[in-house]
Structures are given as structure tokens and as C-alpha cells.
Amino acid sequence: MTRLFRHILLGATLLLPLSAWADLKNLTLDRAIEMALENDPRIEDQLANVARAQALIERVAGEGGVRMSANLFAGIAPKAGDGLFDNGSNTCRAGEDCTLRDDAYKFDQGFTITTGLTASLIKPLYTFGKLENYGRAADLNRTVSEAEVSVVRGETFKTVHRAYYGYLAARDTRRMLEGVLRQISSRRDDMQNAADEGRMSMSDLYAVDTGIGDLKRYIAKAESIEAIALDGLKTIIGVPIFEEISVADRQLRPVAMPEGSLHEFSEKALTDRPEMRMAQNGLAAMHYYVQARKADRMPNLYAGLVGGGVYTPGRDRLRNPYINQPLNNGFFTPVIGLQWEFNPGVMRANISEAEADMQSVVAQARLAQMGIPFQVSEAFHQALGLQQQIQALDEARTAARRWMISSFMDYQAGLIDGNGMAEAVRANTETQAEYLQAVNDFNMAVTELAVATGDYPQ
């Protein structure tokens, strides 16, 4: 029985407290699964990864859109007037001294404020495959993230079953032990009288009392595990710990064994398991990512508009095509060009990193193809073996119960001593507990088989 209690305790796995609240009576397993899938924060966390993957898709799409940049600035510049030449004029007449001024960096005429604006509007026309491959990789990455959500939902699916069946197993174990205790306790006074009259040895009475003490100890342990399992179930489905709930199942029963052969289950798993979608789409995504990294070596063809201007009060604006006045000037022109961002060492490293990542994804895909059939096989054979155990234990517990009842009558008739009756009680108790454990294990094996084949709410 110790193994059963340990198994039930593991089944009472607790999740972080949830804020959702529900007041449910006669809670069914299906309803508990539905509530847990709505409230599990692990699923919400994974959905955030899907949102991030969608944001990456939008970012790649944005890289192919129009880009605008602008820079508005203000500063200080020296004033300048009185023409281009030393004679204070912008023209040079014959016979005059036409020496160009050289006081550009002198501040004899004081300071003024200069303002300027540079702006560009660029649209990529062709990226030699960069945007296309990054875009396909981003789309597939979102599909992988969605499959990861399904994987987490599978874990929630199992956790609900574990807590629900764990509670039923603990509750039914407690009820069975209490029933045995009532039967023994109802005969305790008769045994005491028999011992006082010499019709029963004191050692037999002590053996019975020891059994009663053990039953009380196991009942106390079952009660605590039952409470933990129920609180765990509340937490999983989003019900406050101190809220009262009750489950619909009146007792723990073995579920139906799914129909199908091991080969059929394996084929279904390789088709329906989210891990297979993750492997396939992840591999395709890495292929496009590698191609995109290789395309980074190529330029981007673009077209756009480029312009700018600077205005400085107190400085003349020159219109001479050979002389530029950078502090009082402006321009605007359409452009078409090629843009490179070329760093050979970094590019080679990026390509090598992408290829290494792709090799890792290939290995993970192979591992999924090899491991998933084994997971299906393990769950399938465990379920079959436990189903046979349940059938055998069902017959054994019926016989053990009859043995215990008949031992009470045989003891009263003087046909057996107290040790014989205690042995029958012990055998009945252990057989009943092992049956409940086998049913719990079988139901969880069927649950594992459902998750292994992808047969759960994804």
C-alpha cells in the first residue's frame, strides 16, 4: 500500500495558483480538462511565444516596405555678409582686386543660429532572396510555436488526469480502509470477551489491535493525500483552494482501452503528434534561414527620394554651381542604387551558425521519428499489461473479501485463531489497495497513450 500512496501523492501535482474562480458541483473529468486548458498559465506563456513569432513575421514584412529617415538639427554658425570677394561684392570687374575671402572661421560679424533637415524615403526593390527566405522562415517559425502550444496542452491534459484519478484513488482507498476497520471494530468487543474468558489468546487480540492501528495509520495517510489531490485539482482548474467542489465519479473505474493495433497507433502518432509538425516545419524554417543568411552577402537594390537643407540667417545663399555654401543650401532628388553591408568574417560565421542550427533541427527530427513510436509502444504495452492485471486483481479482491468474511465466521466458530483471521484481513486490504492502484495506473497509461498519439484537445 505504501507504493499506492506514493503514486497518488505524485498524482497530486500542483500548479501555480490561478486567478480564475468556479463553483462547481459534480465536476466531470471532461469539464476539469476544459477549465484547465483555459486557465493553465503555461499555455498562456507559450501563446506569448506565438505572438512573438507573429511579430517577427510582421517585422520581416516591414523590412520590405518603405523606409523613412529624417534628422532635424540646430546649431551655431558665424554670420557672414559683404559678398564673396574682399571688395565686399559677389562680382569681379575688370581691373579690380578680386581676391576670395578667407575669413570663413572668423567670428568678426558675430554668431547666428543654423537649422537643417536631412531626409530620405527608400523602398527596397530587390534583395536577392533575403526578404523571401526570412519571410518563409518566420512563417514556419510561427507554425512551430503553435505546435509548442499543443505540446504544453498535452502536459496539462495529463496533469488533470493525474490529479483527478489520484483523488479518486485516494478517496476510494480511504473508504475501503474505513470499511475494513468498521468490520474489525464491530467484532473487537467480542474478541476482548473471548480473551477474558480464555477462549482467545491475548497474542491473537494484540495482533488484531496491531492491525487496527495500522488501518488507522493508513486511513490518516489516505485522508491527507485525498485532500492534497483535491486541492491540486482545484488549483489546476482555477478554483480557489478553500472553495468546495465535488467530482461526478462515484468510484474509480477503469476506462475503456482504445481500439487499434500498435502499428495503427504509431502511424497516428507520426501524423498527429505536434512534435512531428515542429520537426518538419522547423527543418523547413532552418533551410530558408540558411538561404537567407547566404543572401546577406548580396546587395539590396532600392529606389527612393533623398533631400536635405540648411538655413542660417545672416549668411548669403550662393547659387554658383562651383561653390557650395553648406550653411545655407538645399537639395532634393530621386535615387536608385545598390546598398551593401559587407563583413566577410561575420557573414561566414552567420552562415556556419545557421547551418549548425539546421543540423541540430535535423537531429531533433530524426529523434522524434525514432522516439515517438517507442513512446507509443511503451504506453500501449503498459496499458495492455495493466488491463490484464486489473482483470486478475478483480477476481483476487472478490476472493479475498470472501476469505475475510468467512474468516470472521470461522473464528467465531473456533475453527481458526486470531492470526488466521488477521492474515485474511491483511490479504483483503492489500488486494483491494493493489486493485485501486492498478486501475489508477491503467487509466494513466491510457492517458499517456492518448498524448503519445496526439489524441487530445490540441
C-alpha positions in Angstrom: 0.0 0.0 0.0 2.9 2.3 0.6 3.6 2.3 -3.2 0.0 3.2 -3.9 0.1 6.2 -1.5 3.4 7.3 -3.1 1.8 7.0 -6.6 -1.2 9.0 -5.5 0.9 11.7 -3.9 2.8 12.1 -7.2 -0.5 12.4 -8.9 -1.5 15.4 -6.8 0.9 17.7 -8.7 0.2 21.3 -8.0 0.5 24.2 -10.4 0.9 27.9 -9.6 -2.2 29.5 -8.2 -4.7 30.8 -10.8 -7.0 33.7 -10.5 -9.9 32.0 -12.2 -12.8 31.0 -9.9 -15.5 28.5 -10.3 -18.1 27.0 -8.0 -18.7 23.5 -9.5 -20.5 20.5 -8.0 -20.3 17.1 -9.6 -17.3 18.1 -11.6 -16.6 15.8 -14.5 -13.2 14.9 -15.9 -14.1 16.5 -19.3 -15.1 19.7 -17.6 -12.0 19.7 -15.5 -9.9 19.3 -18.6 -11.7 22.2 -20.3 -11.2 24.5 -17.4 -7.6 23.6 -17.0 -6.9 24.3 -20.7 -8.5 27.7 -20.3 -6.5 28.6 -17.1 -3.1 27.0 -17.3 -0.5 29.8 -17.3 2.0 27.6 -19.0 -0.3 27.6 -22.1 -0.6 31.4 -21.8 3.2 31.7 -21.7 3.5 29.6 -24.8 0.8 31.7 -26.6 3.0 34.7 -25.9 5.7 32.9 -27.9 3.2 32.6 -30.8 2.6 36.3 -30.6 6.3 37.0 -30.7 6.6 34.7 -33.8 3.8 36.7 -35.4 5.7 39.9 -34.6 8.7 38.5 -36.3 6.6 37.9 -39.5 5.4 41.5 -39.4 9.0 42.7 -38.9 10.2 40.8 -42.0 7.3 42.2 -43.9 8.2 45.7 -42.7 11.8 45.3 -43.9 10.4 45.2 -47.4 8.3 48.3 -47.0 9.1 52.0 -47.4 11.7 53.3 -45.0 11.8 56.9 -44.0 14.6 58.6 -42.0 14.9 62.2 -41.0 17.3 64.3 -39.0 16.3 67.8 -37.8 19.1 69.8 -36.1 20.0 73.2 -34.9 23.4 74.7 -34.2 25.6 77.9 -34.0 27.4 79.4 -37.1 29.3 82.6 -37.7 27.4 85.3 -39.6 28.8 86.2 -43.0 28.0 89.0 -45.4 29.5 91.6 -47.8 30.0 89.3 -50.7 32.3 86.6 -52.0 35.4 88.8 -52.5 37.5 91.0 -50.3 36.0 94.0 -52.1 32.6 93.2 -50.5 31.0 92.2 -53.8 29.9 88.9 -55.4 31.2 90.1 -58.8 34.7 90.8 -60.0 35.0 93.8 -62.5 38.0 94.2 -64.8 40.9 95.9 -63.1 39.7 95.3 -59.6 41.3 93.2 -56.9 39.2 90.0 -56.9 40.7 88.1 -54.0 38.4 85.5 -52.5 37.7 86.0 -48.8 39.5 83.7 -46.3 37.6 84.6 -43.1 35.3 81.5 -43.0 36.4 80.6 -39.5 36.5 84.1 -38.1 33.7 85.5 -36.0 34.1 89.2 -36.7 30.4 89.6 -37.6 29.0 87.6 -34.6 27.0 84.4 -34.3 23.7 83.2 -35.6 21.5 80.0 -35.3 21.7 77.5 -38.2 19.0 74.9 -38.7 18.9 71.9 -41.1 16.9 68.9 -42.1 18.1 65.8 -44.0 15.5 63.1 -45.0 15.2 60.0 -47.2 12.4 57.8 -48.4 13.7 54.4 -49.5 11.8 51.4 -50.9 13.7 48.1 -51.4 13.1 46.8 -54.9 15.1 43.5 -54.9 17.0 41.8 -52.1 18.4 38.8 -53.9 16.2 36.4 -51.8 16.8 37.9 -48.3 13.3 39.0 -47.6 11.7 36.0 -49.3 13.7 33.5 -47.3 13.5 35.3 -44.0 9.7 35.6 -44.5 9.2 31.9 -45.2 11.4 31.1 -42.2 9.3 33.4 -40.0 6.0 31.9 -41.2 7.3 28.4 -40.4 8.6 29.5 -37.1 5.1 30.7 -36.1 3.8 27.2 -37.0 6.4 25.7 -34.8 5.4 27.9 -31.9 1.7 26.9 -32.4 2.8 23.3 -32.2 4.6 24.0 -29.0 1.3 25.3 -27.6 -0.2 21.9 -28.4 2.7 20.1 -26.6 2.0 22.2 -23.5 -1.7 21.5 -23.7 -0.8 17.8 -23.7 1.1 18.2 -20.5 -2.0 20.0 -19.0 -4.2 17.2 -20.2 -2.0 14.6 -18.4 -1.8 16.7 -15.2 -5.6 17.0 -14.9 -6.0 13.2 -15.4 -3.3 12.6 -12.8 -4.9 14.8 -10.2 -8.4 13.6 -10.9 -7.6 9.9 -10.9 -5.3 10.4 -7.9 -8.1 12.0 -5.9 -10.5 9.1 -6.8 -7.8 6.5 -5.9 -7.1 8.2 -2.5 -10.8 8.6 -1.7 -11.7 5.0 -2.6 -8.7 3.7 -0.7 -9.8 5.6 2.4 -13.4 4.3 2.1 -12.1 0.7 1.6 -9.9 1.0 4.7 -12.7 2.6 6.8 -15.0 -0.3 5.8 -12.4 -2.9 6.9 -11.9 -1.0 10.1 -15.6 -0.9 10.8 -15.9 -4.7 10.3 -13.0 -5.5 12.6 -14.0 -2.9 15.2 -17.5 -4.3 15.3 -16.0 -7.6 16.5 -13.4 -6.1 18.8 -15.6 -6.3 22.0 -16.4 -10.0 21.3 -12.7 -10.7 20.9 -12.0 -8.9 24.2 -14.6 -11.0 26.0 -13.2 -14.2 24.4 -9.7 -13.3 25.6 -11.0 -12.5 29.1 -12.8 -15.9 29.2 -9.7 -17.8 27.9 -11.3 -18.7 24.6 -8.8 -16.5 22.7 -5.1 -15.9 23.4 -4.0 -12.4 24.3 -1.4 -12.6 21.5 -4.3 -13.0 19.0 -6.0 -10.0 20.4 -2.8 -8.0 20.3 -2.4 -9.0 16.6 -5.9 -7.7 15.9 -5.2 -4.5 17.7 -2.0 -4.0 15.8 -4.0 -4.4 12.6 -6.5 -1.8 13.7 -3.6 0.6 14.5 -2.1 0.0 11.0 -5.5 0.6 9.4 -6.0 3.9 11.3 -2.5 5.0 10.2 -3.2 4.2 6.5 -6.6 5.9 6.7 -4.9 9.1 8.1 -2.4 8.9 5.3 -5.1 8.4 2.7 -7.1 11.3 4.0 -4.1 13.7 3.7 -3.4 12.5 0.2 -7.0 12.8 -0.8 -7.1 16.4 0.5 -3.9 17.2 -1.4 -5.1 15.7 -4.6 -8.4 17.6 -4.4 -6.6 20.9 -3.7 -4.3 20.1 -6.6 -7.3 19.6 -8.9 -8.8 22.9 -7.7 -5.6 24.7 -8.5 -5.3 23.2 -11.9 -8.8 24.1 -13.0 -8.6 27.6 -11.4 -10.8 27.2 -8.3 -9.6 28.8 -5.0 -8.2 26.3 -2.5 -10.9 26.9 0.1 -13.8 26.6 -2.3 -15.9 23.5 -2.1 -16.1 21.2 -5.1 -17.2 17.6 -5.7 -16.4 15.2 -8.5 -19.0 13.4 -10.5 -17.5 9.9 -10.4 -18.8 7.9 -7.5 -15.9 5.5 -7.7 -12.6 4.9 -9.6 -13.3 2.7 -12.6 -11.0 1.5 -15.4 -11.6 3.4 -18.6 -12.1 1.7 -22.0 -9.0 0.6 -23.8 -8.7 2.4 -27.1 -9.3 0.2 -30.1 -6.5 -0.3 -32.6 -3.2 -2.1 -33.1 0.2 -0.8 -32.1 1.0 -0.2 -35.8 -2.1 1.9 -36.2 -1.3 3.9 -33.0 2.3 4.5 -34.2 1.1 5.7 -37.6 -1.4 8.1 -36.0 1.3 9.5 -33.7 3.6 10.2 -36.6 0.8 12.1 -38.3 -1.0 13.8 -35.4 1.7 14.5 -32.8 2.6 18.2 -32.6 6.3 17.3 -32.2 6.2 15.9 -35.7 4.9 19.2 -37.0 7.5 21.0 -35.0 10.3 18.9 -36.5 9.0 19.1 -40.1 8.3 22.9 -40.1 11.4 23.6 -38.0 13.5 21.8 -40.6 11.9 23.8 -43.4 12.3 27.0 -41.5 16.0 26.4 -40.9 16.5 25.7 -44.6 15.1 29.1 -45.6 17.0 30.7 -42.8 20.3 29.3 -44.1 19.4 30.6 -47.6 18.6 34.0 -46.2 22.0 34.1 -44.4 23.7 33.3 -47.6 21.8 36.0 -49.4 23.1 38.5 -46.9 26.3 38.6 -49.0 24.3 40.2 -51.8 23.3 44.0 -52.0 19.9 45.4 -51.8 18.5 47.2 -54.9 16.5 50.2 -53.8 14.7 53.4 -55.1 13.7 56.4 -53.2 13.9 60.1 -52.6 16.7 61.9 -50.8 16.7 65.5 -49.7 18.0 68.0 -47.2 18.5 71.6 -46.4 20.3 74.0 -44.1 19.1 77.6 -43.3 21.3 80.1 -41.5 20.1 83.7 -41.1 22.8 86.2 -41.7 24.6 84.2 -44.4 24.0 84.7 -48.1 22.8 81.9 -50.3 25.2 81.2 -53.2 23.9 79.9 -56.5 27.2 79.4 -58.1 27.4 75.7 -59.3 31.1 75.5 -58.4 30.9 76.9 -54.9 28.9 75.3 -52.1 27.5 77.1 -49.2 26.9 74.3 -46.7 25.2 76.5 -44.1 22.6 77.9 -46.4 21.7 75.3 -49.0 19.2 72.7 -50.0 18.7 69.7 -52.4 16.1 67.1 -53.3 16.4 64.2 -55.8 15.1 60.8 -56.7 17.6 58.0 -56.4 18.2 54.4 -57.3 21.1 52.4 -56.0 22.7 49.3 -54.5 23.4 49.1 -50.8 25.9 46.7 -49.3 26.6 45.8 -45.7 29.5 43.6 -46.2 31.6 42.0 -43.5 33.1 38.7 -44.8 34.1 37.3 -41.5 30.8 37.9 -39.8 28.8 36.7 -42.8 30.8 33.4 -42.9 30.2 33.0 -39.1 26.4 33.7 -39.6 26.2 31.1 -42.3 28.1 28.5 -40.3 25.9 29.2 -37.3 22.7 28.8 -39.4 24.0 25.5 -40.9 24.8 24.2 -37.4 21.3 25.1 -36.2 19.9 23.3 -39.2 21.9 20.2 -38.4 20.5 20.3 -34.8 17.0 20.5 -36.1 17.6 17.6 -38.5 18.9 15.6 -35.5 15.8 16.5 -33.5 13.5 15.5 -36.3 15.2 12.1 -36.5 14.9 11.8 -32.7 11.2 12.5 -32.9 10.7 9.9 -35.7 12.6 7.3 -33.6 11.4 8.2 -30.2 7.7 8.8 -30.8 7.0 5.2 -31.9 8.7 3.9 -28.7 6.6 6.2 -26.5 3.5 4.8 -28.2 4.8 1.3 -27.8 5.6 1.9 -24.1 2.2 3.3 -23.3 0.4 0.7 -25.4 2.1 -2.3 -23.7 1.8 -0.8 -20.2 -2.0 -0.3 -20.8 -2.4 -3.9 -22.0 -0.4 -5.3 -19.1 -2.3 -3.3 -16.6 -5.6 -4.2 -18.2 -4.7 -7.9 -17.6 -3.6 -7.1 -14.0 -7.0 -5.4 -13.3 -8.8 -8.5 -14.5 -6.7 -10.7 -12.3 -6.9 -8.4 -9.3 -10.7 -8.0 -9.7 -11.0 -11.8 -9.3 -8.5 -11.8 -6.4 -10.2 -9.0 -4.5 -13.5 -10.8 -4.7 -11.9 -13.9 -3.4 -10.0 -12.0 -0.7 -13.2 -10.3 0.5 -14.9 -13.6 0.8 -11.9 -15.0 2.6 -12.0 -12.2 5.1 -15.8 -12.6 5.7 -15.5 -16.3 6.1 -12.6 -16.0 8.4 -14.8 -13.9 10.8 -17.3 -16.7 10.9 -14.6 -19.4 11.2 -13.1 -17.5 14.1 -16.4 -17.3 15.9 -16.9 -21.0 15.3 -13.4 -21.7 16.7 -12.1 -23.1 13.5 -9.2 -20.6 13.2 -7.3 -18.5 15.6 -6.8 -14.7 15.6 -3.7 -14.9 13.4 -5.7 -16.7 10.7 -8.3 -14.0 10.8 -5.7 -11.2 10.8 -4.0 -12.8 7.8 -7.3 -12.8 5.9 -7.9 -9.2 6.7 -4.4 -8.2 5.6 -4.7 -10.1 2.3 -8.1 -8.4 1.6 -6.8 -5.0 2.4 -3.7 -5.4 0.3 -5.6 -6.9 -2.7 -8.2 -4.1 -2.6 -5.4 -1.4 -2.5 -3.5 -3.1 -5.3 -6.6 -3.2 -7.4 -7.2 0.5 -7.0 -3.5 1.2 -7.8 -3.8 -0.9 -10.9 -6.9 0.9 -12.0 -5.2 4.3 -11.4 -2.1 3.2 -13.3 -4.1 1.8 -16.2 -6.2 4.9 -16.6 -3.0 7.0 -16.6 -1.4 4.6 -19.2 -4.4 5.1 -21.4 -4.0 8.9 -20.9 -0.3 8.5 -21.8 -1.3 6.6 -24.9 -3.7 9.4 -25.9 -1.0 12.0 -25.6 1.6 9.8 -27.3 -0.7 9.5 -30.4 -1.8 13.1 -30.3 -5.4 12.2 -29.4 -6.2 15.1 -27.1 -7.5 18.6 -27.4 -4.7 20.5 -29.2 
